Amino acid sequence: MPATQTRDVAPASRLENVHYAIRDLACVADEVAKKGHKILPLNIGDPLNFDFETPAHMIEAVYKAMRDGKNGYAPSTGIKEAVDAIRAEAARKGITNIQDAFVTSGVSESVDICLTALLNPGENFLTPSPDYPLYSAVLAKLDIELNTYALNEDDAWQPDLLDVSRKITPQTRGIVLINPNNPTGAVCSRRMLESVAELARRHNLVVFSDEIYDKLILDKDQHISMASVAPDVPVVTFGGLSKNYLAPGWRIGWAVISGESAATRAYVEAVNRLLRSRLCASHPEQYAIKPALEGPQDHLPKVLAKLRSRRDLTVKWCNSTPRVSCVAPRGAFYAFPRLDIPDPDEVFVKELIVKKRVMVVHGSGFGQKPGTKHFRIVFLPDEQTLTKAYASIAELLRERYP
Ligand code: PLP
């Protein structure tokens, strides 16, 4: 019998550009954990890793749905009561001209579907730098070349409009705005949103407005939805249960498409073709959407009080520690401090895991401005845990760079 010839299973070459630094670091952490050490995860934005709980009435709603036999497939766009609640919530945020709303497996799936339904080979879509890496990963999967615009650290991480204008080409189809922002915690002003809308009108762009943290505003700012200031511009607004409603494991997100009906009709139909082809989002969990959006909101003041205190502690530490500085985050639960060190930030972050068992994410994992160095902190843990983690980071900085 001839010897069996083994052949390599070659992966698609476009996947070489798919990286997700937030989870890619887990390999280094696994090695440390195998030696019996416990690692403090300041890398993943999961409130359930810390002292936050999914509101009880949402859990009850899912439990009831399961008991009531809502365990089959759901409609592709989501159950009616959830879609109605999402539309009503969008209307409360001042969004008019709503052309479609649908439920997906987290905002992650909405983004994947909405980019896939839009982009042709050779086209591009503007993403921020630094970026939440979901966007660049999906674009790489679609074989779309990255076209990034700068968030300006000297302007509290607001989009650099001049850079946005410079980067728009005839092949540019749209722009991603993450507001409140991951990884920087920046919140966009009305004026900024109006300026982006103006650029979108002039260059026929679709705006993807990722508003998954819209209820986690830490200062006196009011969150303003991009779509509410530009009803004539095609905008896809993303939201979900993962962050505002402390249920990331349920994988429930949604998107609302707004703009002129004639202009968005074909796009909405393309999105719906993809929604049908992947069947549906998790069914019983969708029964928590209406209770979340329309039921008691009393978890929010408690969450915000904790986040404000932890944000303040983080910023104070950053700005009193040699080689670290930070723009104060105004929303979400991330800070993106700048590092003044000679080594690449990835080297420092890996050493921090190995030597101090604290896990943050290197700024290069978010496609930061070349030549700058940062790390992203998730400031969800309690004050005592954060204080300990920051002491360890300061210690490593002193040891490495005396
Ligand atoms: N968009 C942003 C800006 C995020 O930070 C995250 C998760 O951290 C997501 C989307 C993904 O959210 P989901 O859990 O709904 O897929």
Boltz pocket constraint, residues with backbone or C-beta under 6 A from the ligand:
constraints:
  - pocket:
      binder: B
      contacts: [[A, 45], [A, 105], [A, 106], [A, 107], [A, 108], [A, 109], [A, 132], [A, 134], [A, 178], [A, 180], [A, 181], [A, 182], [A, 210], [A, 212], [A, 239], [A, 240], [A, 241], [A, 242], [A, 248], [A, 251], [A, 252], [A, 253]]
      max_distance: 6.0
